[in-house]
């Protein structure tokens, strides 16, 4: 089954009941290089395996890139 979330401002369909870590794996995003905000609160990396994504959650993902020009790396746009 699938559920709908808002990911970086856009509606997305993702597997039902996934954790943050499972969602990142589903999206093929390296969890070591991303910051996650869920419903307005930052999720610490050590909570990625315990934090379950729910129907209607609003997630913001930002990846970190080394040695660049300072441009942000928003994911999912």
MMTF fields as JSON, N, C-alpha, C and O atoms, coordinates in Angstrom:
{
  "mmtfVersion": "1.0.0",
  "mmtfProducer": "UNKNOWN",
  "numBonds": 307,
  "numAtoms": 308,
  "numGroups": 77,
  "numChains": 1,
  "numModels": 1,
  "chainsPerModel": [1],
  "groupsPerChain": [77],
  "chainIdList": ["A"],
  "bondAtomList": [4, 2, 8, 6, 12, 10, 16, 14, 20, 18, 24, 22, 28, 26, 32, 30, 36, 34, 40, 38, 44, 42, 48, 46, 52, 50, 56, 54, 60, 58, 64, 62, 68, 66, 72, 70, 76, 74, 80, 78, 84, 82, 88, 86, 92, 90, 96, 94, 100, 98, 104, 102, 108, 106, 112, 110, 116, 114, 120, 118, 124, 122, 128, 126, 132, 130, 136, 134, 140, 138, 144, 142, 148, 146, 152, 150, 156, 154, 160, 158, 164, 162, 168, 166, 172, 170, 176, 174, 180, 178, 184, 182, 188, 186, 192, 190, 196, 194, 200, 198, 204, 202, 208, 206, 212, 210, 216, 214, 220, 218, 224, 222, 228, 226, 232, 230, 236, 234, 240, 238, 244, 242, 248, 246, 252, 250, 256, 254, 260, 258, 264, 262, 268, 266, 272, 270, 276, 274, 280, 278, 284, 282, 288, 286, 292, 290, 296, 294, 300, 298, 304, 302],
  "bondOrderList": [1, 1, 1, 1, 1, 1, 1, 1, 1, 1, 1, 1, 1, 1, 1, 1, 1, 1, 1, 1, 1, 1, 1, 1, 1, 1, 1, 1, 1, 1, 1, 1, 1, 1, 1, 1, 1, 1, 1, 1, 1, 1, 1, 1, 1, 1, 1, 1, 1, 1, 1, 1, 1, 1, 1, 1, 1, 1, 1, 1, 1, 1, 1, 1, 1, 1, 1, 1, 1, 1, 1, 1, 1, 1, 1, 1],
  "groupList": [{"groupName": "UNK", "atomNameList": ["N", "CA", "C", "O"], "elementList": ["N", "C", "C", "O"], "formalChargeList": [0, 0, 0, 0], "bondAtomList": [1, 0, 2, 1, 3, 2], "bondOrderList": [1, 1, 2], "singleLetterCode": "X", "chemCompType": "L-PEPTIDE LINKING"}],
  "groupTypeList": [0, 0, 0, 0, 0, 0, 0, 0, 0, 0, 0, 0, 0, 0, 0, 0, 0, 0, 0, 0, 0, 0, 0, 0, 0, 0, 0, 0, 0, 0, 0, 0, 0, 0, 0, 0, 0, 0, 0, 0, 0, 0, 0, 0, 0, 0, 0, 0, 0, 0, 0, 0, 0, 0, 0, 0, 0, 0, 0, 0, 0, 0, 0, 0, 0, 0, 0, 0, 0, 0, 0, 0, 0, 0, 0, 0, 0],
  "groupIdList": [1, 2, 3, 4, 5, 6, 7, 8, 9, 10, 11, 12, 13, 14, 15, 16, 17, 18, 19, 20, 21, 22, 23, 24, 25, 26, 27, 28, 29, 30, 31, 32, 33, 34, 35, 36, 37, 38, 39, 40, 41, 42, 43, 44, 45, 46, 47, 48, 49, 50, 51, 52, 53, 54, 55, 56, 57, 58, 59, 60, 61, 62, 63, 64, 65, 66, 67, 68, 69, 70, 71, 72, 73, 74, 75, 76, 77],
  "secStructList": [7, 3, 3, 3, 3, 3, 3, 6, 6, 3, 3, 3, 3, 3, 3, 6, 6, 7, 5, 2, 2, 2, 2, 2, 2, 2, 6, 6, 7, 7, 4, 4, 4, 3, 3, 3, 3, 3, 6, 6, 3, 3, 3, 7, 4, 4, 4, 6, 6, 6, 7, 5, 7, 7, 6, 6, 7, 3, 3, 3, 3, 3, 3, 7, 7, 6, 6, 1, 1, 1, 7, 7, 3, 3, 7, 7, 7],
  "xCoordList": [0.825, 0.0, 0.872, 2.04, 0.276, 0.981, 0.21, -0.989, 0.94, 0.33, 0.868, 1.825, 0.239, 0.655, 1.299, 0.792, 2.42, 3.113, 3.415, 3.257, 3.847, 4.349, 5.859, 6.354, 6.582, 8.039, 8.599, 8.414, 9.286, 9.832, 8.78, 9.04, 7.568, 6.504, 5.663, 4.717, 5.988, 5.235, 4.626, 5.253, 3.395, 2.724, 3.42, 3.679, 3.724, 4.393, 3.695, 3.142, 3.724, 3.204, 4.388, 5.307, 4.362, 5.464, 4.887, 3.703, 5.71, 5.204, 4.655, 5.205, 3.584, 2.909, 3.781, 4.366, 3.866, 4.522, 6.037, 6.636, 6.677, 8.14, 8.727, 8.096, 9.938, 10.698, 11.393, 11.395, 11.981, 12.749, 13.864, 14.067, 14.591, 15.682, 15.159, 15.756, 14.063, 13.485, 13.023, 13.161, 12.478, 12.059, 13.259, 13.206, 14.335, 15.545, 16.071, 16.497, 16.05, 16.486, 15.559, 16.029, 14.25, 13.271, 13.547, 13.413, 13.932, 14.219, 15.645, 16.027, 16.434, 17.841, 18.684, 19.464, 18.5, 19.225, 20.13, 19.684, 21.4, 22.344, 21.967, 21.972, 21.645, 21.172, 22.257, 21.946, 23.535, 24.62, 24.758, 25.337, 24.239, 24.466, 23.169, 23.047, 22.193, 20.914, 20.401, 20.588, 19.76, 19.052, 17.559, 17.094, 16.812, 15.389, 14.597, 14.892, 13.592, 12.634, 11.271, 10.823, 10.62, 9.301, 8.304, 8.441, 7.306, 6.251, 6.829, 6.35, 7.87, 8.443, 9.506, 10.033, 9.842, 10.861, 11.993, 11.752, 13.225, 14.39, 14.408, 14.19, 14.669, 14.808, 16.302, 16.999, 16.791, 18.203, 18.495, 17.652, 19.707, 20.089, 19.919, 19.551, 20.182, 20.054, 18.6, 18.335, 17.649, 16.214, 15.631, 14.45, 16.448, 15.946, 15.335, 14.346, 15.906, 15.396, 14.154, 13.461, 13.862, 12.729, 11.555, 10.446, 11.784, 10.74, 9.935, 10.454, 8.67, 7.786, 7.119, 6.657, 7.083, 6.414, 4.932, 4.578, 4.079, 2.632, 1.962, 2.496, 0.797, -0.027, -0.136, -0.455, 0.133, -0.008, 1.176, 1.161, 2.209, 3.396, 3.998, 3.932, 4.589, 5.304, 6.79, 7.242, 7.547, 8.983, 9.765, 9.4, 10.832, 11.788, 13.125, 13.595, 13.734, 15.027, 16.026, 15.757, 17.176, 18.247, 19.512, 19.91, 20.157, 21.412, 22.581, 22.5, 23.668, 24.877, 25.888, 26.155, 26.446, 27.442, 28.726, 28.72, 29.815, 31.103, 31.747, 31.58, 32.486, 33.348, 32.653, 33.275, 31.397, 30.668, 30.733, 31.581, 29.819, 29.755, 28.852, 28.561, 28.406, 27.518, 26.059, 25.19, 25.772, 24.382, 23.789, 24.456, 22.531, 21.853, 21.465, 21.257, 21.371, 20.997, 19.646, 19.575, 18.584, 17.238, 16.934, 17.313, 16.247, 15.943, 14.449, 13.641, 14.091, 12.696, 12.002, 10.803, 12.699, 12.087, 12.268, 11.821],
  "yCoordList": [-1.186, 0.0, 1.255, 1.232, 2.318, 3.59, 4.673, 4.557, 5.725, 6.886, 8.13, 8.069, 9.256, 10.53, 11.413, 11.55, 12.002, 12.969, 14.195, 14.169, 15.257, 16.432, 16.419, 16.52, 16.296, 16.22, 17.44, 17.609, 18.287, 19.527, 20.299, 20.806, 20.371, 21.174, 20.492, 21.092, 19.235, 18.542, 17.261, 16.547, 16.975, 15.755, 14.546, 14.51, 13.541, 12.313, 11.098, 11.149, 10.013, 8.737, 7.87, 7.648, 7.385, 6.584, 5.369, 5.36, 4.328, 3.14, 3.476, 4.313, 2.821, 3.027, 2.54, 1.459, 3.345, 2.932, 2.904, 2.266, 3.574, 3.565, 4.474, 5.439, 4.148, 5.044, 6.071, 5.957, 7.073, 8.073, 7.381, 7.681, 6.458, 5.761, 4.971, 5.016, 4.256, 3.487, 4.4, 4.056, 5.555, 6.515, 7.012, 7.094, 7.341, 7.797, 6.71, 7.004, 5.463, 4.349, 4.218, 4.007, 4.341, 4.281, 5.369, 5.139, 6.552, 7.688, 7.672, 8.544, 6.673, 6.532, 7.737, 8.276, 8.143, 9.272, 8.76, 8.012, 9.156, 8.761, 9.452, 10.68, 8.669, 9.247, 9.994, 10.82, 9.718, 10.396, 11.853, 12.655, 12.202, 13.535, 14.33, 15.147, 14.077, 14.765, 15.212, 14.533, 16.358, 16.829, 16.653, 16.89, 16.232, 15.957, 16.771, 16.775, 17.453, 18.152, 17.497, 17.356, 17.101, 16.456, 17.299, 17.495, 17.791, 18.614, 19.763, 20.064, 20.398, 21.583, 21.316, 22.26, 20.046, 19.722, 18.915, 17.98, 19.285, 18.554, 17.162, 17.003, 16.149, 14.771, 14.469, 14.53, 14.142, 13.801, 12.476, 11.579, 12.367, 11.17, 9.888, 8.851, 9.949, 8.736, 8.318, 7.276, 9.132, 8.807, 8.362, 8.023, 8.36, 7.99, 6.591, 6.363, 5.646, 4.272, 4.102, 3.091, 5.062, 4.953, 5.852, 5.654, 6.825, 7.805, 7.337, 7.249, 7.039, 6.546, 7.729, 8.673, 7.654, 8.668, 8.306, 7.151, 9.293, 9.079, 9.795, 10.758, 9.311, 9.947, 11.443, 11.851, 12.258, 13.698, 14.428, 15.657, 13.703, 14.376, 15.309, 15.067, 16.384, 17.346, 17.186, 17.449, 16.756, 16.534, 17.482, 17.737, 17.99, 18.786, 18.06, 17.76, 17.778, 17.119, 18.051, 18.626, 18.195, 19.009, 18.19, 17.715, 18.014, 17.26, 18.217, 19.376, 17.704, 18.491, 18.061, 16.873, 19.057, 18.786, 19.476, 20.637, 18.766, 19.334, 20.129, 19.82, 21.158, 21.898, 22.682, 22.991, 23.015, 23.715, 25.219, 25.772, 25.851, 27.311, 27.849, 29.045, 26.97, 27.406, 27.24, 27.606, 26.685, 26.467, 25.316, 24.315, 25.472, 24.422, 23.286, 23.489, 22.1, 20.929, 20.398, 19.375, 21.045, 20.567, 19.318, 19.203, 18.39, 17.102, 17.02, 17.529, 16.361, 16.082, 17.125, 17.009, 18.108, 19.141, 18.807, 19.558],
  "zCoordList": [0.0, 0.0, 0.0, 0.39, -0.441, -0.507, 0.24, 0.49, 0.585, 1.241, 0.557, -0.214, 0.851, 0.261, 1.325, 2.439, 0.953, 1.8, 0.947, -0.273, 1.593, 0.877, 1.059, 2.181, -0.033, -0.02, -0.737, -1.942, 0.021, -0.541, -1.332, -2.423, -0.739, -1.321, -2.38, -2.892, -2.726, -3.77, -3.225, -2.442, -3.647, -3.223, -3.839, -5.042, -2.983, -3.454, -2.878, -1.779, -3.618, -3.15, -2.738, -3.527, -1.508, -0.969, -0.258, 0.081, -0.023, 0.666, 2.054, 2.77, 2.41, 3.692, 4.845, 4.776, 5.908, 7.146, 7.139, 8.005, 6.19, 6.143, 7.218, 7.65, 7.638, 8.501, 7.627, 6.402, 8.259, 7.499, 6.717, 5.54, 7.355, 6.67, 5.476, 4.401, 5.646, 4.538, 3.412, 2.238, 3.756, 2.739, 1.94, 0.713, 2.64, 1.944, 1.02, -0.097, 1.464, 0.614, -0.596, -1.714, -0.383, -1.467, -2.505, -3.707, -2.029, -2.911, -3.452, -4.233, -3.034, -3.448, -3.037, -3.823, -1.771, -1.202, -0.094, 0.776, -0.118, 0.928, 2.239, 2.321, 3.251, 4.511, 5.274, 6.133, 4.975, 5.679, 5.26, 5.993, 4.099, 3.545, 3.372, 2.459, 4.269, 4.127, 5.5, 6.509, 5.499, 6.685, 6.407, 5.293, 7.441, 7.281, 8.299, 9.494, 7.788, 8.639, 8.413, 7.275, 9.5, 9.414, 10.187, 11.395, 9.484, 10.09, 10.916, 12.01, 10.37, 10.996, 12.04, 12.629, 12.29, 13.279, 12.651, 11.887, 12.98, 12.485, 13.098, 14.299, 12.265, 12.741, 12.807, 11.794, 14.006, 14.165, 13.474, 13.441, 12.92, 12.174, 12.99, 12.439, 14.293, 15.103, 15.31, 15.909, 14.814, 14.911, 13.563, 13.487, 12.498, 11.168, 11.155, 10.459, 11.912, 11.896, 12.764, 12.648, 13.625, 14.551, 14.187, 14.685, 13.333, 13.016, 11.816, 10.703, 12.051, 10.997, 10.298, 10.94, 8.983, 8.166, 8.092, 7.858, 8.292, 8.294, 7.131, 6.581, 6.773, 5.737, 6.021, 7.138, 4.995, 5.12, 5.726, 5.801, 6.163, 6.715, 5.682, 4.476, 6.191, 5.349, 5.637, 6.751, 4.636, 4.79, 3.904, 2.756, 4.454, 3.69, 3.783, 4.881, 2.642, 2.581, 1.922, 0.867, 2.552, 1.986, 2.031, 3.094, 0.871, 0.835, 0.933, 0.526, 1.484, 1.639, 0.588, 0.407, -0.104, -1.139, -0.742, -0.332, -0.864, -0.484, -1.596, -2.775, -1.212, -2.13, -3.214, -4.231, -3.042, -4.092, -3.953, -3.253, -4.634, -4.644, -3.544, -3.507, -2.647, -1.592, -1.931, -1.14, -3.113, -3.513, -2.714, -2.451, -2.336, -1.601, -2.529, -3.725, -1.972, -2.757, -2.351, -1.669, -2.739, -2.393, -3.2, -4.365, -2.564, -3.188, -3.443, -2.667, -4.562, -4.819, -5.675, -5.927, -6.115, -6.972, -8.419, -9.286]
}
